[in-house]
Amino acid sequence: MKRLVQQRETLSQLEKQVLDYFIRYPERLVSLKLEDAAKEMYVSTATISRTCKRLGFQGFQDFKLQLHLYIRDEDQSKNQGLSASLSSYVKRYEKDVQEVLQRIDENKLKQGASMLEQARQVEWFGVGHSFSVCWDASKKLLMLGKSSMARMDWDDLRCAAQNLTKDDLAIFVSYSGETLNILEYAHIVKNQGTPILSLVGTKSNRLTELSDLVLYTPIEHCYFNGVDMCSRAPFQIYLDMLVLEYGTRGQVLCPTNP
């Protein structure tokens, strides 16, 4: 398939139309006769035969045979399954995702959306692996018209915490809820009367004690050669739902691209 795509720019416009059909409907194509394929593609049988030859095959029948063998090999590869070690990681990811989907609390999402709505600006606090989750959610909020910022530098985060007011909102994302820098920023924010919303991966921690609203989803521990390999995908899902809940207030969000 990759080889076919690479040859696309060498084809005429009609031949490109034929190739695009080949790539989009391979399973259907192997069961079609040349005449029927021509009707579905709105081209002549000669155009299909010429395209197959331009792609390096003897003709349409030869192309169909090679396509059939390709699909068979792909199916066999899928049926072989994953190695035992890789399979265990896949199961861990599946468990994490299932956990967050089961634990999403609509009432808390509504509370969080209200906090976002009332805030003059939103400041995100996440370090290490949690930063990328904060950055993604902050960007989405910004595109929805809410002033939002996620910073990476620890000194910048400290200054941002010191500049927040009671009219703003601080959102903390932390797997453990015990990261020292995160707790430092949370204490600063708390002392200034700024509302705190936190998203954590462990149930009992000091960050939740400082928070006005807590979103919780468990994430399974995983370290490889001392490297934290815990997935932050559950955080991403929960925050996407929070941003969606905020976005639907006063407008309708379309589930597909415009």
Secondary structure, 3 states (H helix, E strand, C coil): CHHHHHCHHHCCHHHHHHHHHHHHCHHHHCCCCHHHHHHHHCCCHHHHHHHHHHCCCCCHHHHHHHHHHHHHHHHHHHHCCCCHHHHHHHHHHHHHHHHHHHHCCHHHHHHHHHHHHHCCCEEEECCCCHHHHHHHHHHHHHHCCCCEEECCCHHHHHHHHHHCCCCCEEEEEECCCCCHHHHHHHHHHHHCCCCEEEEECCCCCHHHHHCCEEEECCCCCCEECCEECCCCHHHHHHHHHHHHHHHCCCCCCCCCCC
